[in-house]
């Protein structure tokens, strides 16, 4: 609830995803709320240092982010 109130008061929202846990339904819900409120957005990836970093995994993770957050296609990651 606090996140939604913060989005209402903001001009730019930073949606922080957990690299280890991946994209959750809650992340998608908050992302949808950002879009519904017509806010600028940046998608941040937390715990990137703990993420297994072979090139295929990174490409797969980034493709998953872009695919599941198509409605925030304007947001840099």
N, C-alpha and C positions, 0 to 999 in steps of 0.2 A: 504494500500500500504506500509506503514511504517513497519507493522508487517512482510510482505513478504520480505522486504529488510533486516530486522533484522535476519530472519531465514536464508537467504542466507549467512550472515556474521557469523553465529553461528556454534558451534559444537554440542551444546545441546539446545533444545528448551523446554521452559516450557509453556504448553498450560493451561491457567487459565480459568476455567469454573465458572459460577455463580450458586451457589447451589439453589438460590431462583428462578432465571429465567429458570434454566434447560439448556439443550443442545440446542443451536441454529444452524441454517444452516451455519452461519458464523463460528462457532466453528468447524463444520465438514469440512468446506472449508479450514480453516487454518490447521487443522489436516492432511488433504490430502496433503497440500503443504509441511508440515513437512516430510511426508512419501516420497513424490516425490523427495525431496532434500536429502533423506537418512540421516536425522539427528536423533541423539539420542533424546529422549523425556521423559518428566515427565508431567503428567496431575495433575494439582493443582485444588483444589476446594476452591473458594473464598466464603465468607459469610456463611461459614459452621455453625457458631454460630447462624445465623438467620434461619437455616433450621430446620423444624419440625423433632425432633429426636426420633421417636419411631422406634423400631427395624425393623419393616416391611418396613417403609418408607426408611430407610437407605439402607436396602438390595435391595429394588426396584430401588433406585437411582443408587447405585453402579452397579447393573446388567444392567441398562440402559446405563451407561457410557461404560461398557465393551462391550455391544452388539453393540452400535453405533460407537464405536471406535475400532472395531475388527482389522482394519488395523494397529493400534498402539498397538497390543497386548503385545509388549515388554515393553511398558511404564508403570512404576509404577504410582499408583494413590495415 
